[in-house]
Amino acid sequence: MFVHLRLHSEFSVVDGTVRIDEVVEAAAADGQPALGLTDLSNLFGAIKFYKAARGAGVKPVLGAEVFVQGLGPEAAPGASVQQHSLPRMLLLVQTHQGYLNLCELLARAWTRNMVRDQAALKWEWLQELGAGLILLSGAHSGPVGLPLLAGDEARAQDVAQQLAAAFPQRFYLELQRAGRTDDERQVVGAVQLAARLQLPVVATHPVQFLGPDDYEAHEARVCISEGEILGNQRRVRKFTREQYFKSAAEMAALFHDIPSALANSVEIARRCNLTLVLGKPQLPNFPIPPVDGRVMSVDDYFRHVSHQGLEGRLLHLFPDEAKRNAERPRYVERLEFELNTILKMGFPGYFLIVGDFIQWAKENGCPVGPGRGSGAGSLVAYALLITDLDPLQYNLLFERFLNPERVSMPDFDIDFCQTNRDRVIDYVKDKYGKDAVSQIATFGTMAARAAIRDVGRVLDFAYGFCDGISKLIPNKPGMSVTLQYPPDPPKPGDKNNYAIAMEPVLAERIEREEDVKTLIELAQKLEGMTRNIGMHAGGVLIAPGKLTDFCPLYQQPGSDSAVSQYDKDDVEAVGLVKFDFLGLATLTILELAREFIVRRHPDQQDFAFERIPLDDRKTYQLFSDGKTEAVFQFESRGMQGMLRDAKPSRLEDLIALNALYRPGPMDLIPSFVARKHGREVVEYPHPLVEPVLSETYGIMVYQEQVMQTAQVLGGYSLGGADMLRRAMGKKKPEEMAEHRVIFRKGAAEKGISQEKADEVFDLMEKFAGYGFNKSHAAAYSLLAYHTGWLKVHFTAEFFCANMTIEMDDTDKLKVLYVDATHFGISFDPPDVNRGSYRFEPVSDKVIRYGLGAVKGTGQQAIEAIVAAREGRGVGPRGDTVGPFTSLFDFCARVDRSRLNKRTVEALIKAGAFDSLEINRAALLASVERAFDFANAQQANANQGGLFDMFGADSQGASTQEPELAALPIWGIKERLTYEKTAIGFYLSGHLFDEVEREVRRFARMPLAHVVDSRDPIMVAGIVNDLRIINGQRGKVAIFKLDDKSGTLEATADEALINANKHLLKDDELVVAQVLAQPDRFSGGLRLKVQALWDLGAARCRFGKYLRVTVNGRAPDVAALLREFPAQREIGEQGELVRGLPVRLEVLRETARCEVQLGERAQCFPTDAALAAWKAQAHEQRAEIVFD
């Protein structure tokens, strides 16, 4: 008999490939009574292993392999821990106290003692917290084995004695035969030492992978983590082919000569008796303050504050006392029902804890969302200010959140302003103790595509080859695809999506190419395996005491934030309660906008979004027009098109549209819109459900409507209806059959036939599959309304807040900039004398561009600039208050430790120095000079005492500002090109400016005036946002054409792409013949390109001739024609000549004539050609005649 006590699973991350379910199954199949899991420095997989093992009838033994500091070579006098590898040993949990001690030890190692990015236990910690733990020596890698192999038996004996004394009757010398060259020496030495010291020995096997054929996959995983190549002959190979999960018989054969070592493996397993209590939530104790001097129980206090909070809400909802008194009974009735349910389930503390930190957030400048998820359906949550949406007004159901007939932990998802979220977490840490609060680990896994790329790299295959194979894996949103071979024959109920079955090209290449087969089959073994440890986006744990009484902690090397070693499912299993603190950028935007509003409007000092009216006509008009760029939840083009069709006129419409616009129910949108506007008859599944479905025009949109229909027609309680909804979502046939019988019976009692009952039941089942949670849709639609209202009524503040939040994303900034101009907003350029880090409103229609949005700057640099303006600068001019007077003054006053030359250059390119000097070229060329001047100023100031001896004039030369470099001002194109590198787009002008007058001679229609037309039209503009996609009929170029008057999306087919590769580029001017067609996505127009020209070709196409004025001296026509000849192309119609005839306009004092040069005297009129002709013409008069 033998028990494996040493095993690295996939949760060892760097060197284990054993999947827990598979190894538990193997142990059970082999008849092994117990199994140990000892991942490296962690218990990441402990709870999953514990459940799986118990489920399979195998006794779970929990433990960890640990690095120990203070017992190895690093502990010798004068040695450094950085110079030696730390020894490793094995800790196994014997009792519940041992589990608690191991949790504490691992937490300390990760948070307090990282050695070369490895968590290490200190020897004194082991001595302190060894109770309830069994210690194994670590074989050849342990503090006993290492000196044994080095021939230092005295040291080995000394360490063994120390360990035996610290772990009396709980220390074993470990023996291994895993195919390493020094294994037998270690075994012999350990057995002899054990005999001398009367210590027990135990046989272990260092399991790293499941079966012998998994060795290559394991080595690939090791190489992935170490950045190595699998076939590198110089690579250090730390593992052997023998380190698979051996059967008990194989281990018995391996240690037939030391039977006690085998027996002790079983004995140790027998001694390890850990029982975990799972699934029992344990809330922290909420401190109850006295009320009017009275000490209250948690239940009484909960009831008291809920009623008190409701009164405050009713006062706000119904300012009229008579109306308030009339409405109060139904609110109190609902409140009492919820209170009784919550108290019966034992969750008042949960509500009080959540209400407390949300209240703190609201009182301390940390904006909180109105609600999220089903929690918005609770009136108690509304009364306690946890949510800000009246559930009775919007018919939201408490039972969708907390079902009286199914006890489960409530789960509030709370949105906080992104920038302030951590402050709320810090408050919770201060209130409950830092040892009681942490965030939650997540385990990133190797998805199919990532596995292919990782494996391809360690196989040293070409990147392009691997990338091409990975792109054959279907990648559809919401669909999980596997690399595994599909089972043959198919298994009933198999819901996996098999890439090899979905993509015939992949299957064919696996069959045909050996490298592809090797790559896929190795990736198959690693697919889905834990790859890295992360942090849950919002989950925060609050423990009733120390977190390590429940689970160990992990801290990423270089981080200062600890997380649980268990994921969200496992922390809940061990009894910890998760609170979701989610960061939402929209709340940050609203808070920033509120700050701008209060600062700029004296009459808005008490402004709050909670007080804005929810029936504002202009806001609903914004939604109806689809002008919802940057409006929360409604910003996508598809959503904008839906809004234009639906024309919402109340919050309920926004809620429904928000719920409908997702896969599945999207098909119902046309019917919803038609019914809303009277184009389709509103029908109900049964007259009794009209009150339930009237707000959505007879269409089931929400999960709550499914529940209410079950209640009204099937006689369900709302709690029972929630159970029905869950069953419908799971689609289990046996459960559905049971519920159908219940529904038929309830319907029959209301006089409804079985046929009709089945019809409605089928309809409910269909909608339950994709119906949306109304509480969530309502809360988020309220937030959407707030952002829409802000955009209408405080437009400048809206865009300032959004652009400040998005200032690191140039693409989003450009979209916002364009949208702002459509709303009549103009922008003052960035300015070192007026600007700050953020975008700021100057007036209702003017925004000052944020200096922080200039690429190459940063918050520290901008703060230094503002500080210098306010007299908090550096150097002899540092206390000067007011605007900078020159580039030299700027560099002398701003703290240059926070500002480098690249930052100054970026600000110049962006136009931020235009208020000091309009010549950006001169400024840019003078940056080095300005920094030298500033350094000299500082040096003089530091030696001021010396210069004072000679009088002030001694410094005169160095205080005189030098001249700027003498350079001509940039032209429009050069200025804008530099500007785009600094800002991301053009702010001070437009590339179309230089050519607009000429282009309008032949492309007369501005894009802003284009209308739907069947006839081709000529347009011109600058290409932006070009992308090329693979369409059904070949490649398609999609780009925006911008002529300053407006922007329209255009498309060009593959033939045009191939013929105009030089032209179809961002920032290029194109002239195009197009058809203007309606675009149902944007609600505007889309241009279908039929022909394209650059400006030179367009001049040839639409110009008549080039007229060059001559007065006396004739130009060198032959040289000019040689330098700028007509272009000749060979096409289907033969040779095509593209050029303009040249006419000389000859002037005399009393006469003027035009001379047409010969037929071959044609030039191709590029900008350079025109400039050359002008240079030799009289008074630079050379122009193209179009009419």
C-alpha positions, -999 to +999 in steps of 0.1 A: +000+000+000+012+035-008-001+070-007+012+099-029+020+128-005+040+150-029+022+164-060+025+195-080-008+203-099-013+229-126-017+254-097+021+253-092+019+274-124+056+271-133+062+234-132+031+213-128+007+200-154-015+177-133-052+185-135-069+179-102-099+160-114-077+137-135-053+128-107-081+122-082-097+098-107-064+081-112-059+076-075-094+062-070-089+039-100-057+026-085-073+020-051-052+045-033-070+054+000-056+090+002-038+116-019-018+146-011-017+179-029+015+200-022+018+228-047+048+251-046+042+278-019+005+278-023-029+263-017-045+277-048-062+244-057-067+231-022-105+235-020-111+222-055-089+192-046-106+187-012-141+185-029-129+164-058-111+139-035-140+135-011-164+131-040-143+103-053-139+085-020-102+094-017-090+110+015-076+145+008-043+155+024-035+192+020-001+207+022+025+227+003+061+225-007+079+255+008+112+273+006+128+277+040+152+304+050+176+299+079+185+262+076+205+260+043+239+273+031+225+308+033+223+305+071+261+301+074+281+330+089+288+356+063+267+339+036+240+359+017+205+347+010+209+360-025+239+338-032+224+304-024+193+285-035+170+281-005+162+245+006+127+231+001+106+210+024+071+196+026+044+207+050+013+185+054-018+195+073-025+172+102-053+191+120-075+222+116-049+241+137-023+229+112-044+243+084-047+277+101-009+277+107-001+268+071-024+296+059-006+320+082+029+308+071+021+310+034+006+345+039+037+357+057+060+343+031+042+360+002+037+393+019+068+397+041+097+376+028+102+374-009+136+361-019+144+363-056+107+365-064+100+334-043+080+333-012+101+319+016+093+308+052+117+318+079+129+290+101+117+309+133+082+311+118+082+273+114+092+269+150+065+293+160+037+279+139+045+242+135+016+228+155-007+206+136+017+202+107+038+172+096+072+181+081+090+161+054+126+168+049+125+176+012+147+147+000+176+159-022+164+196-022+159+199+015+182+213+043+191+177+052+196+163+017+217+191+004+245+187+030+242+149+027+249+151-010+277+176-004+293+151+020+287+173+051+271+146+073+276+166+105+256+195+091+229+172+079+227+155+113+225+189+131+197+202+109+178+169+112+180+171+149+167+207+149+138+198+127+129+167+148+130+189+179+107+215+164+083+188+150+083+161+176+069+128+162+059+148+131+092+149+112+101+124+085+132+120+064+121+119+028+133+093+003+129+096-035+138+075-065+127+097-094+154+089-120+179+115-109+216+106-108+221+115-071+188+099-058+205+067-045+232+086-027+206+107-010+185+076-001+214+057+014+226+088+034+191+095+046+184+059+057+217+058+076+210+092+093+175+080+102+190+049+118+215+069+139+189+095+151+159+070+154+139+091+129+112+076+105+116+077+068+089+080+041+089+073+004+075+100-018+075+106-055+077+141-069+047+140-092+048+168-119+027+153-146+000+126-149+013+100-173+046+090-189+034+105-222+029+139-206+066+145-201+070+166-232+040+188-224+053+193-189+087+203-203+070+227-227+052+243-197+085+247-178+100+263-210+070+287-213+075+300-178+113+302-181+114+317-217+134+287-229+134+267-261+124+230-257+151+217-280+179+238-265+206+212-256+221+236-231+189+241-212+191+229-176+167+200-172+153+199-137+128+171-142+129+135-153+106+113-173+099+093-141+080+121-124+046+109-134+018+096-112+030+061-105+006+034-093+009+020-058+024-012-074+051+008-092+060+026-059+060-007-040+085-021-066+106+010-064+110+008-026+107-029-021+139-028-001+126-002+024+090-013+032+088+010+062+091+040+039+060+028+020+041+020+052+048+055+066+032+071+035+000+054+045+006+062+082+011+099+075-021+100+055-039+083+084-026+109+108-038+138+086-074+144+095-086+178+083-123+184+080-133+217+064-167+232+070-178+244+036-207+264+024-214+282+057-210+320+052-195+339+082-201+376+082-179+401+101-195+416+131-210+450+124-206+474+153-240+486+164-241+522+176-265+531+204-298+547+194-311+574+217-289+559+244-303+524+239-283+494+230-299+474+202-295+440+188-284+437+152-320+427+141-336+456+159-311+481+147-315+468+111-353+472+113-349+507+129-325+522+103-345+506+074-378+523+085-359+555+092-343+554+058-376+548+041-391+579+057-363+599+042-369+584+008-407+591+010-400+627+019-380+631-013-404+610-035-436+627-023-429+662-010-467+667-006-477+653+028-511+641+018-496+622-012-469+608+011-494+595+036-515+579+009-484+561-006-468+551+027-488+519+034-477+501+003-441+510+009-442+499+045-459+467+036-432+459+010-405+470+035-418+447+062-420+417+038-383+423+028-372+428+064-388+396+076-373+377+048-338+391+054-341+385+092-353+350+087-324+342+065-300+358+090-285+385+067-292+418+084-255+423+091-247+420+053-271+448+045-257+470+074-221+464+063-228+473+026-250+503+037-222+516+059-194+517+034-217+531+007-228+558+031-192+566+039-184+568+002-212+592-005-203+614+024-166+615+015-166+624-022-166+588-037-195+586-061-216+554-060-237+540-088-275+539-084-275+501-084-263+471-103-277+437-108-308+424-090-300+443-058-318+473-073-351+454-067-348+457-029-367+484-011-346+478+020-315+485-001-332+517-014-341+527+022-305+522+034-292+543+005-274+512-010-293+518-043-309+550-057-338+536-077-373+532-063-382+495-069-419+501-066-420+529-092-404+506-117-420+474-106-387+457-096-389+424-077-372+417-044-375+379-050-352+382-081-326+393-056-333+373-025-357+343-028-376+335+004-379+299-008-343+294-016-318+306+011-287+320-006-262+347+003-273+381-011-248+396-035-247+434-041-225+445-070-216+481-062-202+506-087-178+532-074-160+560-092-128+545-106-104+570-091-120+567-056-127+530-053-095+523-035-104+549-008-135+529+000-115+497+003-091+515+026-120+527+048-131+491+051-096+480+060-095+507+087-129+497+101-125+459+102-087+456+103-061+452+076-057+415+084-094+410+078-097+426+043-082+416+010-091+412-026-096+379-044-073+359-067-082+349-102-066+321-122-058+330-158-058+300-181-043+291-215-070+297-241-067+278-274-050+306-294-026+315-265-017+278-261-008+275-297+014+307-296+031+297-264+038+261-275+049+273-310+075+296-293+090+269-272+091+246-302+110+274-320+086+275-348+084+307-369+061+333-354+042+338-386+035+300-389+021+298-353+002+330-357-014+317-389-025+285-371-038+303-341-060+325-364-076+294-377-092+289-343-127+304-345-130+335-323-166+345-317-177+366-287-192+345-260-181+312-276-156+290-259-137+269-284-114+239-277-085+224-295-093+189-285-103+163-311-141+159-312-153+125-298-162+099-323-190+090-320-203+123-305-213+122-269-250+130-261-253+165-246-217+175-255-218+214-256-181+219-265-172+238-296-144+219-314-121+241-335-111+211-356-147+203-365-156+240-370-126+249-393-120+224-421-087+241-431-073+234-396-084+197-398-068+194-432-035+209-422-033+187-391-037+157-414-012+170-440+015+188-421+035+171-393+045+204-377+009+215-374+000+181-358+029+184-334+019+219-325-018+212-320-013+180-300+011+196-276-011+226-272-041+203-265-023+190-234-018+226-220-050+241-231-071+254-202-043+250-177-037+277-151-012+302-166-010+331-142-025+346-110-044+378-111-067+399-091-105+398-093-119+430-108-140+439-079-142+412-052-133+423-017-133+399+013-142+410+048-135+383+073-148+380+109-113+382+122-080+373+104-083+362+068-058+335+074-083+318+096-100+309+063-074+309+036-038+319+029-028+351+011-008+357-021+010+388-032+024+393-067+061+401-066+065+439-068+029+445-056+018+457-022-018+443-025-025+409-011-052+387-025-067+354-013-051+323-026-086+310-033-107+322-062-142+336-057-159+302-056-135+288-031-135+318-007-172+315-006-169+278+000-147+283+031-172+308+045-158+342+035-182+367+022-174+386-010-184+422-015-181+435-051-164+469-053-164+477-090-148+507-107-170+524-132-155+552-154-189+568-160-192+577-123-158+593-125-169+613-155-201+624-138-182+635-107-157+654-127-185+671-146-202+680-114-170+696-101-168+717-133-204+727-130-201+738-094-169+757-101-182+776-131-219+782-122-225+801-089-262+791-090-253+753-090-234+750-058-257+722-046-259+704-079-266+667-076-276+642-104-301+626-079-322+658-082-324+662-119-359+657-134-365+623-152-389+637-177-367+662-195-379+665-231-346+677-245-328+647-230-352+622-246-348+641-279-310+635-277-317+598-273-343+599-301-318+616-324-292+589-316-267+615-306-254+594-278-217+592-284-201+588-249-235+583-233-233+553-210-247+521-224-260+538-256-228+549-273-224+521-300-235+528-336-260+500-335-276+513-304-277+548-319-296+534-349-320+516-327-327+548-307-335+567-339-360+541-348-375+537-313-376+574-303-377+568-265-399+592-246-396+579-210-371+561-188-391+529-191-383+530-229-346+533-222-348+504-197-365+482-223-341+491-251-311+486-229-324+451-221-333+443-257-301+453-273-281+421-268-279+387-286-312+369-287-338+396-279-324+419-306-348+402-330-377+416-310-366+453-314-385+459-347-417+446-332-411+466-300-406+498-320-436+491-343-459+485-313-446+516-295-455+538-325-488+521-334-476+504-365-483+470-351-511+458-328-502+452-292-511+416-283-508+398-250-503+360-244-534+362-222-555+392-210-545+385-173-509+394-181-516+428-197-506+447-165-473+428-165-464+433-202-481+467-210-449+487-204-431+466-230-461+466-254-469+429-249-434+416-254-416+397-226-383+416-222-373+410-186-368+379-164-391+396-139-419+395-164-414+357-168-417+354-130-448+377-128-465+357-156-459+325-137-474+342-107-505+356-125-513+326-147-497+296-130-504+304-094-467+305-084-454+326-055-427+350-067-402+329-049-414+298-067-415+317-100-378+326-094-371+288-091-390+283-123-369+310-141-337+294-129-349+260-141-358+274-175-324+289-178-307+256-170-330+238-196-331+205-177-359+184-192-369+166-160-372+199-141-391+215-169-416+187-171-423+190-133-428+228-136-451+223-167-474+202-146-474+228-118-481+256-143-509+237-160-526+230-126-523+267-116-536+279-149-565+254-148-576+270-115-579+303-133-600+287-161-572+285-186-571+255-209-541+232-210-534+241-246-533+278-238-512+271-206-487+251-227-485+279-253-477+305-226-453+281-208-434+276-241-433+313-246-420+319-211-394+292-216-382+309-247-379+343-231-364+330-199-334+319-220-324+354-229-346+377-209-327+404-190-326+413-154-348+444-152-333+457-120-299+459-136-313+474-168-332+500-148-303+511-127-279+514-157-305+532-177-309+557-150-271+563-152-274+565-190-302+592-185-279+612-162-251+612-188-275+621-216-290+649-195-255+662-188-247+662-225-277+683-233-276+708-204-239+712-196-224+702-229-189+717-223-186+701-189-197+668-204-170+668-230-144+681-206-150+653-182-151+626-209-119+639-226-101+641-193-109+605-185-099+594-220-068+616-225-045+585-229-066+571-257-060+592-288-087+574-309-114+581-283-102+617-279-106+622-316-141+608-316-151+630-287-135+660-303-154+655-335-187+649-316-181+681-295-177+702-326-211+688-338-226+702-306-212+736-313-181+733-291-149+750-301-115+743-285-088+767-273-055+750-281-033+737-252-015+767-237+013+767-211+001+800-198-035+791-193-040+753-195-039+727-167-036+689-168-073+684-175-096+697-202-115+726-187-147+745-198-140+782-206-176+790-214-207+771-225-193+766-259-155+767-255-132+741-240-095+746-232-075+716-244-059+697-215-021+698-214-021+663-201-035+650-234-004+661-253+017+629-260+049+628-241+038+649-212+026+635-178+008+647-147+040+655-128+053+677-157+021+696-161+018+701-123+053+716-124+043+740-151+012+752-132+033+755-100+058+777-118+030+800-131+018+803-095+052+813-082+062+779-070+089+773-095+127+769-092+158+790-097+162+827-094+129+833-113+110+806-094+090+829-073+077+849-103+039+848-104+021+850-137+024+839-173+056+829-189+071+855-212+092+833-235+105+798-240+136+808-220+116+822-191+096+790-191+126+767-189+142+789-162+111+788-139+098+752-143+113+724-122+134+706-148+136+675-126+100+669-136+102+682-171+125+670-199+133+682-234+110+658-251+081+671-230+089+707-241+092+696-277+058+679-276+042+710-261+057+731-289+044+708-316+010+708-300+009+746-301+011+751-264+037+779-268+018+798-295+008+825-271+045+832-265+058+828-301+039+818-332+070+803-350+069+767-338+099+758-360+121+784-342+109+773-308+116+736-315+151+744-327+158+765-296+149+739-269+185+729-263+194+766-261+166+773-236+177+744-213+213+756-215+201+791-205+181+777-176+210+757-164+233+787-165+207+808-146+207+781-119+245+779-117+247+817-113+221+817-086+241+790-067+272+811-068+254+844-061+275+852-030+306+852-051+292+875-079+278+899-053+314+909-045+317+923-080+283+939-082+251+930-101+265+938-135+289+908-134+259+886-141+245+907-169+256+886-198+242+853-184+208+868-175+202+881-210+179+857-229+194+845-262+176+849-295+154+821-309+169+801-338+163+819-371+140+796-391+110+802-413+075+794-400+062+760-409+036+757-437+002+744-429+010+708-438+042+707-418+026+724-388-003+700-388+018+670-393+039+678-362+007+687-343-008+653-351+023+636-336+017+655-304-020+655-301-032+626-323-052+647-347-053+682-361-065+709-337-054+743-351-063+737-387-071+711-413-051+695-441-079+704-464-073+741-458-044+744-483-063+728-512-099+737-505-101+766-529-086+747-558-105+715-551-139+732-550-133+741-587-141+705-596-154+688-564-179+715-557-201+697-531-190+698-494-195+665-476-218+683-452-242+689-481-242+654-496-276+638-499-288+603-509-286+602-547-286+575-574-263+596-596-225+597-590-211+629-575-176+642-571-163+648-536-129+653-520-114+650-485-087+637-463-085+599-456-088+590-419-092+558-399-085+535-428-089+498-423-091+470-447-112+439-440-120+407-457-155+408-471-175+382-489-164+394-523-128+402-514-110+429-495-129+461-487-114+494-476-134+513-450-123+548-442-136+582-432-135+611-457-132+645-441-133+678-458-136+700-427-173+707-435-182+671-424-171+635-423-186+605-441-177+569-441-166+555-475-159+521-489-138+509-518-136+474-533-105+453-539-099+465-574-098+501-562-075+492-533-050+475-556-050+504-581-046+531-554-023+516-528-002+548-529-033+569-522-054+550-497-035+560-466-044+581-436-038+618-440-038+616-478-060+639-499-083+620-524-107+631-550-135+605-555-164+597-577-190+582-553-225+571-548-241+584-516-262+557-500-282+555-467-263+538-438-287+521-415-262+517-388-253+554-384-286+568-397-266+589-421-249+583-454-222+561-466-201+567-498-195+539-522-163+548-541-163+543-579-131+561-588-102+577-570-076+603-579-048+621-561-046+659-566-022+657-595-044+632-613-075+652-605-059+683-620-053+663-652-088+649-652-107+681-646-082+709-657-081+722-693-045+735-694-017+750-674-013+787-681+021+802-675+026+840-677+057+853-695+070+889-697+103+892-715+122+861-703+107+828-712+109+798-688+132+768-696+102+748-710+123+719-722+139+714-687+106+717-669+090+692-692+119+668-687+116+671-649+078+669-648+067+649-678+032+636-684+025+602-670+021+573-694+003+541-684-004+510-705-041+499-701-067+478-719-073+507-743-036+510-752-012+538-739-029+564-717-012+598-713-020+618-681-009+654-683-020+690-689-012+710-720+009+741-714+000+776-726+023+805-724+005+838-717+028+864-733+025+899-720+037+931-737+030+967-727+001+970-752-007+934-760-014+900-745-016+866-763-016+829-754+007+804-771-004+768-771+028+746-769+030+715-790+009+684-784+038+667-766+044+696-743+024+682-714+033+681-677+019+662-648+008+689-624+021+678-589+026+705-563+064+704-570+057+708-607+035+739-602+061+754-578+088+750-605+066+766-632+057+794-609+094+800-600+101+808-637+069+826-645+063+863-645+053+873-609+049+836-602+017+835-623+013+799-632-022+783-627-044+756-639-075+767-659-105+745-650-134+763-668 
